[in-house]
Amino acid sequence: MKTQLSLLALAATIIITSCQKDEIQNYGTFDLNVETLSQESDTFLTIEQINTYIDKSFSEKGSFSWDDAPANVLWSAAVHGHELITVGYGGEGESFREAKSTRLENIQDDIVNVVSASEGLTKSAVKYIADDVLNVIDIQVTSLETIRTLRATPDIRYLEPNGYSFYELKPAQGPAVKSSSGCNFDGANLLAADYRTVAPNALVSWTFDRHNIEQAWSLSTGAGITVGVIDTGLSASQPKLGSEFTDGFSINSRTVQKYGTFIDSPWWWSNNYDGPNDKCGHGTSMAATIAAPRNDENMPVGVAYDSNLVSYRATEDVVLNDYHERKGVSDALKALGNRSDVKIISMSVGYPWSIGNVRDAVKYAYNRGKLIFAAGGTSLNFTNWYPVIFPASMSETVAVTGITDAMGYNQCDTCHDGSQIEFTVVMERDNDNGRTGVTLGFYDGDNDYVGGSSVATATTAGIAALVWAKHPSWSRTQVLNKLRQSADLYPYKDNNYGYGNIDANLAVQ
């Protein structure tokens, strides 16, 4: 359960929150300078010292990985994070298994045996959870020597303290700034300049016009394509994403499904699933941007208003700093990967550095042909110089960011850019109070504004659904290539903005 939040995150953000703190026994910590933190030692570190080490890595390398951390840093973070270590095992690149494997089962058994021997426990007393698809095991570790022994064990791909959730990425100067981490329940009164009304009385966001989305509807509305959204779920109070999903001109045969993989518990071994309903607001906004019906009630329509929707409440907010959020996203990716009807996955959530079990799950879904869109990152305007966040930083995902409506390409106030970005979406007024696109609100009858690289990602996923619906026999590669060819910078790829803005009308030709 989170109790402290850090740095504005309206999209897959780079900023991290803090969660409930453990009671840590006295391991005998010492005062250490920054240089000493990078050296191997037997010293148990405080949360402040661990975060100083992480800050140093970001400052010097522009990135952070637990693989590079001294064993005592990893051990200290694990102890602070409910004594949990996530172990990725198998050969290099062996993220998952397609069938039963005695070899992999033996490796997993070896890991449990190592922990049992090092911790002085019987094998039955070792607390662990083994994934049934990914080559990943979550296991309780209390000893520094156990960490060192595991690192020396063959066929270990990574060790990560997945329960550590106390890091706050700071701006270049000054203290961290607290925020709501992308959550919002309040509706908004829309200004007339920010939408147009189309039959049968639906509102089209001004941002759609920058990508010729309404023109594309004459050729495709997304019918027959199913989009999976991994986020904070769908509001039980927004019927346009429930019982009224086929309202207005949207086809009666389309469907919306809601699932939940997030567990609301301070204990990593809990199985207390918290259901599919949004308690943040972010997931509702993203799903609405993609697939809200072309309604007759003066409310915003989605990009692919005839597409099917599968929503997974995998996170509490947009920041994947909690073990159960990481596991929730991993489980949602596996579930969507296993569905033959799901073509596209949209993820407007993230974290500053790579998370092993999520990374493995992305590869699993990608291996099953899914076209995965991920947000490049959203934070405060004085921290948006940080790199593209994870999982948008992966080659298996398509990274998207937001820009303003100024001439040329102008980074939105809170959006990240970088070499991994594939596409941009116009989602912010440049000189008019920074207003963003319009979408459904959290409650019945409410409209709202939504911005950042989150909505840019959802918009792009919707455009992809339009293209795939027009060409249902196409592969993921063909759809992605068509999106690239329809973007206004193609064949040039800008180092910060990728292929730029997609022309949806051109893309569906």
Backbone torsions as a table, in degrees:
resi	resn	phi	psi	omega
1	MET	NA	126.8	-177.3
2	LYS	-84.1	141.2	177.0
3	THR	-128.0	-5.8	-178.2
4	GLN	-143.1	134.6	-176.3
5	LEU	-123.7	154.1	-173.0
6	SER	-138.9	137.2	173.5
7	LEU	50.2	122.5	-173.2
8	LEU	-45.0	128.0	-177.1
9	ALA	-135.4	83.6	178.8
10	LEU	-85.6	-4.8	179.2
11	ALA	-146.2	-165.2	178.9
12	ALA	-60.3	97.0	-162.4
13	THR	-92.9	161.3	176.8
14	ILE	-92.4	-1.5	-169.6
15	ILE	-104.6	146.2	-167.6
16	ILE	-113.8	146.6	176.8
17	THR	-102.8	169.7	174.5
18	SER	-108.3	149.3	179.1
19	CYS	-122.6	179.7	-175.2
20	GLN	-51.1	129.5	-175.4
21	LYS	-85.9	143.1	178.1
22	ASP	-82.6	159.0	169.0
23	GLU	-88.8	112.2	-174.6
24	ILE	-100.8	130.8	176.8
25	GLN	-68.3	162.8	-176.8
26	ASN	-78.6	105.6	179.1
27	TYR	-94.4	0.8	178.7
28	GLY	81.7	62.8	-179.6
29	THR	-77.2	160.4	-178.0
30	PHE	-134.8	159.8	173.4
31	ASP	-74.1	125.7	-177.8
32	LEU	-130.7	143.3	173.7
33	ASN	-85.6	172.1	-173.7
34	VAL	-61.1	-41.0	-178.4
35	GLU	-64.3	-40.1	-178.8
36	THR	-64.5	-31.0	-178.8
37	LEU	-61.9	-25.4	-177.8
38	SER	-86.0	-0.7	-177.9
39	GLN	-103.9	145.0	177.2
40	GLU	-63.0	135.5	176.5
41	SER	-157.0	180.0	176.3
42	ASP	-100.7	10.3	-172.5
43	THR	-79.5	131.9	172.7
44	PHE	-82.9	127.2	-173.3
45	LEU	-99.0	149.1	172.8
46	THR	-76.2	167.1	175.7
47	ILE	-59.2	-42.1	179.4
48	GLU	-60.4	-41.5	-179.5
49	GLN	-68.5	-40.3	177.1
50	ILE	-61.7	-44.3	-179.7
51	ASN	-66.5	-33.5	175.2
52	THR	-63.2	-40.8	177.1
53	TYR	-62.0	-43.4	-180.0
54	ILE	-65.2	-43.4	177.1
55	ASP	-56.9	-42.0	179.9
56	LYS	-61.3	-40.3	179.0
57	SER	-64.7	-44.4	178.2
58	PHE	-63.0	-40.1	-178.7
59	SER	-65.8	-41.2	-174.4
60	GLU	-87.9	-34.4	-173.4
61	LYS	-113.5	-17.1	-173.8
62	GLY	76.9	10.1	-178.6
63	SER	-158.1	173.5	176.9
64	PHE	-146.7	143.2	175.2
65	SER	-146.0	135.9	175.9
66	TRP	-64.6	-22.3	178.7
67	ASP	-59.6	-30.1	-176.2
68	ASP	-91.4	-6.9	-174.5
69	ALA	-78.7	141.9	172.0
70	PRO	-56.4	153.7	-175.9
71	ALA	-58.1	-36.8	-177.7
72	ASN	-72.1	-27.1	174.3
73	VAL	-66.9	-46.2	179.0
74	LEU	-62.4	-44.8	179.3
75	TRP	-62.3	-45.5	-179.4
76	SER	-61.7	-43.1	178.7
77	ALA	-63.9	-38.6	178.6
78	ALA	-63.4	-44.5	-179.1
79	VAL	-63.9	-42.1	176.7
80	HIS	-64.6	-27.3	-177.7
81	GLY	-102.2	54.7	175.3
82	HIS	64.3	25.6	176.2
83	GLU	57.1	38.9	-176.2
84	LEU	-108.7	133.3	170.8
85	ILE	-125.2	129.8	171.8
86	THR	-95.7	125.3	-176.6
87	VAL	-113.0	121.0	170.9
88	GLY	-95.7	126.5	-174.8
89	TYR	-126.9	174.2	-177.1
90	GLY	106.9	-177.8	178.7
91	GLY	-73.6	171.1	-180.0
92	GLU	-58.2	126.8	-179.6
93	GLY	78.7	4.5	-177.5
94	GLU	-91.9	74.8	-173.0
95	SER	-76.8	-27.7	-174.5
96	PHE	-150.9	170.9	178.6
97	ARG	-124.1	140.2	-180.0
98	GLU	-87.7	-21.6	-177.9
99	ALA	-151.4	170.6	178.3
100	LYS	-56.9	135.9	-177.9
101	SER	-136.9	115.1	177.9
102	THR	-63.1	-38.3	179.6
103	ARG	-60.2	-46.6	-179.4
104	LEU	-69.3	-36.0	176.2
105	GLU	-62.8	-37.1	178.4
106	ASN	-67.5	-38.3	177.5
107	ILE	-63.7	-44.6	178.1
108	GLN	-60.4	-41.9	179.2
109	ASP	-64.4	-37.7	178.1
110	ASP	-62.0	-38.6	179.4
111	ILE	-62.3	-45.4	178.7
112	VAL	-63.6	-39.0	178.6
113	ASN	-65.0	-39.9	178.0
114	VAL	-61.0	-47.3	-179.7
115	VAL	-65.1	-42.4	179.4
116	SER	-57.9	-48.1	-177.7
117	ALA	-68.9	-43.1	-176.2
118	SER	-70.8	-34.5	-177.1
119	GLU	-89.6	-5.5	-179.4
120	GLY	69.3	37.5	-178.7
121	LEU	-116.8	154.6	167.3
122	THR	-69.8	155.1	-178.6
123	LYS	-59.2	-36.8	-179.2
124	SER	-70.0	-17.2	-178.9
125	ALA	-89.9	-10.2	178.9
126	VAL	-72.6	127.7	-178.9
127	LYS	-93.2	119.1	-179.5
128	TYR	-155.7	160.3	174.2
129	ILE	-130.7	121.0	179.6
130	ALA	-102.7	131.9	179.2
131	ASP	-72.8	146.0	-176.3
132	ASP	-89.9	-6.2	179.6
133	VAL	-127.5	-48.5	179.1
134	LEU	-79.7	150.5	176.4
135	ASN	-85.5	71.6	-173.0
136	VAL	-141.5	139.0	174.0
137	ILE	-136.6	131.5	174.0
138	ASP	-96.7	127.8	-171.4
139	ILE	-144.3	144.5	-178.8
140	GLN	-80.8	129.7	-178.8
141	VAL	-135.9	132.5	178.7
142	THR	-117.6	-16.7	-170.6
143	SER	-107.0	138.9	173.8
144	LEU	-61.0	-39.6	-179.4
145	GLU	-64.4	-30.7	176.2
146	THR	-64.3	-42.6	177.4
147	ILE	-59.3	-47.1	-178.7
148	ARG	-64.2	-39.2	179.4
149	THR	-67.8	-41.9	178.1
150	LEU	-62.8	-40.9	179.1
151	ARG	-62.3	-28.1	-179.8
152	ALA	-90.6	-3.2	-177.9
153	THR	-79.9	135.2	179.2
154	PRO	-61.1	153.2	173.9
155	ASP	64.3	30.4	171.5
156	ILE	-102.8	119.0	-179.3
157	ARG	-85.2	-36.5	178.1
158	TYR	-162.9	156.8	169.6
159	LEU	-126.0	129.2	-179.7
160	GLU	-139.3	137.9	176.9
161	PRO	-82.7	77.3	-170.2
162	ASN	-68.2	-8.3	176.0
163	GLY	-94.1	-2.2	-178.9
164	TYR	-79.6	120.4	-173.6
165	SER	-137.5	32.8	-173.5
166	PHE	-109.0	10.2	-175.9
167	TYR	-87.6	137.6	174.4
168	GLU	-123.7	110.3	178.7
169	LEU	-73.0	123.4	-171.8
170	LYS	-95.9	153.9	172.2
171	PRO	-66.7	169.1	-177.9
172	ALA	-57.2	-35.5	177.6
173	GLN	-139.2	143.8	176.5
174	GLY	92.6	174.4	-176.0
175	PRO	-80.0	164.1	172.5
176	ALA	-65.5	152.9	-178.5
177	VAL	-115.7	130.0	-177.9
178	LYS	-79.5	150.3	179.2
179	SER	-157.0	-173.5	-176.3
180	SER	-94.1	4.4	175.5
181	SER	54.7	43.8	173.4
182	GLY	88.2	-4.0	-175.9
183	CYS	-88.8	139.5	178.8
184	ASN	-161.4	132.0	179.7
185	PHE	-112.7	-10.2	-173.6
186	ASP	-80.4	133.4	172.2
187	GLY	-78.0	-178.1	-178.9
188	ALA	-145.6	148.7	171.2
189	ASN	-83.1	117.0	-174.7
190	LEU	-79.6	138.0	172.9
191	LEU	-78.5	142.4	-175.7
192	ALA	-59.5	-28.6	-179.0
193	ALA	-71.6	-9.6	-173.2
194	ASP	-100.4	7.5	177.9
195	TYR	-158.9	163.7	168.5
196	ARG	-124.2	154.1	178.7
197	THR	-102.6	129.9	177.4
198	VAL	-125.1	160.4	179.1
199	ALA	-58.7	142.9	2.2
200	PRO	-92.2	21.6	178.6
201	ASN	126.8	40.3	178.1
202	ALA	-102.1	153.8	-179.8
203	LEU	-98.8	131.8	176.7
204	VAL	-105.5	121.0	-179.7
205	SER	-61.5	144.1	177.0
206	TRP	-57.7	-28.0	-179.5
207	THR	-67.0	-29.5	179.0
208	PHE	-62.8	-35.2	-178.1
209	ASP	-65.4	-27.2	179.5
210	ARG	-72.7	-9.6	-179.8
211	HIS	-125.8	13.6	177.0
212	ASN	53.2	41.5	-177.0
213	ILE	-72.4	-42.4	-180.0
214	GLU	-62.7	-39.0	177.8
215	GLN	-61.5	-34.9	-179.7
216	ALA	-66.3	-25.2	-177.0
217	TRP	-64.3	-19.0	177.2
218	SER	-68.9	-17.9	-179.2
219	LEU	-114.9	-24.8	-179.0
220	SER	-159.1	139.3	176.1
221	THR	-123.6	8.8	177.7
222	GLY	90.4	6.0	-176.7
223	ALA	-60.2	134.6	177.1
224	GLY	88.8	-7.4	-179.8
225	ILE	-104.3	135.2	178.6
226	THR	-108.1	126.4	179.1
227	VAL	-108.7	129.2	174.0
228	GLY	-96.1	133.4	179.1
229	VAL	-117.5	121.2	176.3
230	ILE	-105.2	111.5	-173.0
231	ASP	-163.3	-141.8	-176.8
232	THR	-96.5	10.6	176.6
233	GLY	97.1	-172.1	178.9
234	LEU	-114.4	140.0	178.7
235	SER	-65.9	130.5	174.6
236	ALA	-72.2	-10.3	-177.7
237	SER	-101.5	8.4	179.5
238	GLN	-117.7	92.7	-175.0
239	PRO	-65.3	-20.2	178.9
240	LYS	-65.9	-16.0	174.1
241	LEU	-112.7	26.6	-179.7
242	GLY	-147.5	-111.3	-174.8
243	SER	-67.4	-20.2	-179.5
244	GLU	-110.1	29.9	-177.8
245	PHE	-65.8	-22.8	179.9
246	THR	-104.9	23.3	-178.1
247	ASP	-63.6	152.5	173.2
248	GLY	65.3	-128.1	-176.6
249	PHE	-86.7	-5.4	179.6
250	SER	-69.3	142.6	-172.7
251	ILE	-68.7	146.7	-176.3
252	ASN	-71.9	-19.7	-175.2
253	SER	-84.7	-8.5	-176.4
254	ARG	-79.2	159.4	-172.1
255	THR	-132.3	154.9	171.8
256	VAL	-128.6	133.3	-180.0
257	GLN	-129.1	143.8	-176.8
258	LYS	-125.8	132.6	177.5
259	TYR	-135.9	164.9	177.3
260	GLY	-137.0	129.7	175.8
261	THR	-121.0	3.1	179.0
262	PHE	-84.4	134.1	177.1
263	ILE	-108.7	123.2	-178.1
264	ASP	-95.2	90.3	-178.4
265	SER	-160.7	145.4	174.5
266	PRO	-75.7	-9.9	-175.9
267	TRP	-101.9	126.5	-173.2
268	TRP	-67.9	-22.6	-178.5
269	TRP	-88.7	1.6	-178.7
270	SER	-67.6	152.0	173.0
271	ASN	-121.5	31.1	-177.2
272	ASN	-84.8	76.4	-179.1
273	TYR	-61.9	140.3	-170.4
274	ASP	-100.9	6.5	174.7
275	GLY	89.8	176.3	-173.8
276	PRO	-92.8	-7.5	-170.3
277	ASN	-82.8	135.5	-179.1
278	ASP	-65.9	131.0	174.1
279	LYS	-121.6	20.4	-176.6
280	CYS	-130.0	-44.2	-178.8
281	GLY	107.9	-24.2	-175.3
282	HIS	-66.4	-47.1	-178.8
283	GLY	-62.3	-37.1	177.6
284	THR	-61.2	-44.1	179.3
285	SER	-62.9	-41.9	-178.1
286	MET	-67.8	-45.6	179.8
287	ALA	-62.5	-39.7	179.4
288	ALA	-65.4	-40.0	178.0
289	THR	-59.4	-38.0	-178.9
290	ILE	-77.7	-47.6	-161.9
291	ALA	-137.7	15.0	177.1
292	ALA	-57.3	142.4	-175.4
293	PRO	-67.6	153.8	173.6
294	ARG	-80.5	83.2	-165.1
295	ASN	-86.8	172.7	178.0
296	ASP	-114.3	26.8	-174.5
297	GLU	-122.2	23.8	175.1
298	ASN	62.6	43.9	179.3
299	MET	-127.9	156.1	-175.0
300	PRO	-63.8	143.2	178.8
301	VAL	-99.1	153.2	177.6
302	GLY	-87.5	165.8	-177.9
303	VAL	-61.4	-48.3	-178.6
304	ALA	-113.0	76.1	-167.5
305	TYR	-74.8	-4.0	174.1
306	ASP	-110.1	3.3	-178.9
307	SER	-76.1	159.6	171.3
308	ASN	-84.7	156.7	-176.7
309	LEU	-133.4	132.7	172.0
310	VAL	-123.7	114.8	-177.0
311	SER	-105.7	136.1	172.7
312	TYR	-118.5	120.0	169.4
313	ARG	-81.7	96.7	-176.2
314	ALA	-107.4	-15.0	-174.2
315	THR	-135.3	161.4	175.2
316	GLU	-85.0	-33.5	173.3
317	ASP	-149.8	-160.6	-172.9
318	VAL	-86.4	-6.2	-174.7
319	VAL	-101.7	120.2	-175.6
320	LEU	-87.4	61.1	-178.0
321	ASN	-99.5	-8.3	-176.2
322	ASP	-103.5	142.8	179.9
323	TYR	-54.3	-44.5	-176.0
324	HIS	-70.3	-26.5	173.9
325	GLU	-70.7	-42.9	178.6
326	ARG	-62.9	-44.8	177.5
327	LYS	-67.1	-37.4	178.6
328	GLY	-62.4	-43.7	178.6
329	VAL	-66.8	-42.5	178.2
330	SER	-58.9	-46.8	-179.6
331	ASP	-65.8	-37.8	178.5
332	ALA	-65.7	-40.9	177.6
333	LEU	-61.6	-41.3	178.0
334	LYS	-63.9	-44.9	-178.0
335	ALA	-63.0	-45.2	178.7
336	LEU	-68.6	-34.9	177.0
337	GLY	-61.7	-31.8	-177.7
338	ASN	-81.9	-7.4	-178.5
339	ARG	-93.6	120.0	-178.9
340	SER	-70.1	-22.9	-178.4
341	ASP	-80.3	-21.0	-178.6
342	VAL	-81.6	121.0	179.7
343	LYS	-100.3	-35.0	-169.4
344	ILE	-127.4	140.5	173.9
345	ILE	-123.1	130.4	178.5
346	SER	-114.4	126.3	-177.6
347	MET	-129.8	102.5	176.8
348	SER	-101.8	45.3	178.2
349	VAL	-134.3	162.9	179.8
350	GLY	176.7	-167.5	-174.1
351	TYR	-157.5	155.9	-177.2
352	PRO	-64.4	-32.9	-179.7
353	TRP	-128.6	165.7	-173.9
354	SER	-65.1	140.3	178.4
355	ILE	-115.2	118.9	-168.9
356	GLY	-56.0	-49.9	-175.7
357	ASN	-71.0	-29.2	174.1
358	VAL	-71.5	-43.0	177.6
359	ARG	-57.5	-45.2	179.3
360	ASP	-63.3	-38.0	-179.4
361	ALA	-70.9	-36.2	174.2
362	VAL	-58.5	-45.1	179.9
363	LYS	-64.0	-35.3	177.4
364	TYR	-63.6	-49.2	179.8
365	ALA	-65.7	-38.7	178.6
366	TYR	-63.0	-40.4	179.3
367	ASN	-61.7	-22.7	178.6
368	ARG	-96.0	17.7	170.2
369	GLY	86.2	11.0	-177.6
370	LYS	-78.4	142.3	173.3
371	LEU	-94.2	110.0	-168.8
372	ILE	-108.6	118.0	176.5
373	PHE	-101.4	137.4	-178.3
374	ALA	-138.2	145.0	-176.5
375	ALA	-76.3	135.6	-178.5
376	GLY	-69.5	-20.8	177.0
377	GLY	126.4	142.4	178.0
378	THR	-137.5	131.7	176.6
379	SER	-151.6	-157.1	178.5
380	LEU	-77.7	156.7	-175.0
381	ASN	-63.2	-19.2	178.0
382	PHE	-97.8	6.6	173.4
383	THR	-124.0	3.0	-176.6
384	ASN	-76.2	4.5	173.6
385	TRP	-78.9	-10.2	177.4
386	TYR	-64.5	155.9	-174.7
387	PRO	-66.4	171.1	172.5
388	VAL	-57.3	134.3	-172.8
389	ILE	-86.1	172.2	176.0
390	PHE	-87.5	140.2	7.2
391	PRO	-92.3	6.4	177.5
392	ALA	-61.2	-22.0	179.6
393	SER	-75.0	-9.0	-179.9
394	MET	-79.7	147.9	177.7
395	SER	-70.3	-21.2	-179.9
396	GLU	-79.5	-9.3	178.7
397	THR	-110.8	162.0	175.9
398	VAL	-106.7	112.0	-174.6
399	ALA	-86.5	136.6	-177.4
400	VAL	-131.4	144.0	174.4
401	THR	-136.2	172.4	-176.9
402	GLY	-107.8	150.5	176.0
403	ILE	-133.4	170.2	178.1
404	THR	-90.1	176.0	-179.9
405	ASP	-89.6	16.6	175.9
406	ALA	-68.6	162.3	176.1
407	MET	-61.3	141.9	-178.5
408	GLY	75.2	-149.7	-178.2
409	TYR	-119.0	118.3	-177.3
410	ASN	-129.3	114.3	-179.5
411	GLN	-51.8	133.4	176.6
412	CYS	-65.5	159.4	-171.6
413	ASP	-54.7	-30.3	-172.5
414	THR	-120.4	6.7	-172.2
415	CYS	-95.1	147.4	175.6
416	HIS	-93.4	149.9	172.4
417	ASP	-134.5	176.8	-178.1
418	GLY	157.9	179.2	-172.0
419	SER	-66.9	-21.0	-179.6
420	GLN	-81.6	-10.9	-178.1
421	ILE	-66.5	132.8	177.0
422	GLU	-99.6	-40.9	-174.0
423	PHE	-140.3	159.7	174.8
424	THR	-124.8	155.8	175.4
425	VAL	-132.3	132.6	174.6
426	VAL	-73.3	118.4	-175.2
427	MET	-141.6	9.5	-177.1
428	GLU	-146.3	134.9	174.3
429	ARG	-69.3	134.3	-176.5
430	ASP	-79.4	-38.9	-173.8
431	ASN	-127.4	27.9	-177.6
432	ASP	-137.9	63.9	177.2
433	ASN	62.3	19.0	175.0
434	GLY	62.6	27.5	-178.9
435	ARG	-63.8	147.7	-174.5
436	THR	-112.1	-166.1	-179.1
437	GLY	-74.9	164.3	-178.9
438	VAL	-106.0	149.7	-179.4
439	THR	-156.0	177.7	175.4
440	LEU	-65.1	149.0	174.0
441	GLY	-88.2	179.6	-177.1
442	PHE	-71.3	-33.1	-175.5
443	TYR	-107.6	156.2	178.5
444	ASP	-54.1	127.4	178.7
445	GLY	87.9	-8.8	-178.2
446	ASP	-89.7	141.6	168.1
447	ASN	-109.9	166.8	-176.6
448	ASP	-157.5	167.7	170.7
449	TYR	-105.1	146.2	178.0
450	VAL	-148.2	140.6	-176.6
451	GLY	-140.6	-159.3	179.0
452	GLY	80.0	-178.8	178.2
453	SER	-70.8	-14.8	175.2
454	SER	-59.7	-56.9	-176.9
455	VAL	-69.4	-28.7	174.9
456	ALA	-61.4	-41.6	179.3
457	THR	-66.4	-47.1	179.6
458	ALA	-61.6	-40.5	178.7
459	THR	-61.3	-43.9	-179.8
460	THR	-66.1	-39.1	176.2
461	ALA	-61.0	-39.1	177.1
462	GLY	-64.3	-41.9	177.7
463	ILE	-63.4	-39.8	176.9
464	ALA	-60.0	-37.7	177.4
465	ALA	-64.0	-36.7	176.5
466	LEU	-62.4	-43.9	-179.1
467	VAL	-65.8	-46.1	-177.3
468	TRP	-67.2	-33.9	176.6
469	ALA	-66.0	-34.4	177.4
470	LYS	-71.3	-31.4	-178.1
471	HIS	-128.6	70.8	-172.0
472	PRO	-64.4	-18.6	180.0
473	SER	-88.6	-3.4	-176.8
474	TRP	-71.7	157.1	173.1
475	SER	-87.7	169.8	174.7
476	ARG	-55.6	-43.2	-178.0
477	THR	-62.8	-41.3	179.4
478	GLN	-65.1	-41.2	178.8
479	VAL	-64.3	-46.3	-178.9
480	LEU	-63.2	-41.3	178.9
481	ASN	-64.0	-36.9	177.8
482	LYS	-65.8	-39.6	176.4
483	LEU	-61.5	-44.1	178.9
484	ARG	-61.6	-46.6	-177.5
485	GLN	-65.6	-21.3	-178.5
486	SER	-94.0	-1.2	-179.9
487	ALA	-87.6	151.0	-166.6
488	ASP	-79.4	-7.9	175.4
489	LEU	-98.5	-10.0	-177.6
490	TYR	-61.1	139.7	6.9
491	PRO	-87.4	2.2	177.3
492	TYR	-76.1	141.2	176.5
493	LYS	-118.6	110.3	-179.7
494	ASP	-68.5	146.5	-176.1
495	ASN	-70.9	-17.3	179.0
496	ASN	-113.7	-29.1	-171.9
497	TYR	-120.8	11.2	175.7
498	GLY	59.1	-133.9	179.9
499	TYR	-87.3	-0.8	173.6
500	GLY	83.3	-150.9	-174.3
501	ASN	-79.4	130.5	177.0
502	ILE	-81.9	135.9	169.3
503	ASP	-91.5	103.9	-174.7
504	ALA	-63.3	-35.8	179.8
505	ASN	-64.8	-41.0	176.6
506	LEU	-67.5	-37.0	-176.2
507	ALA	-66.0	-28.8	-177.2
508	VAL	-94.1	3.8	179.3
509	GLN	-68.5	NA	NA
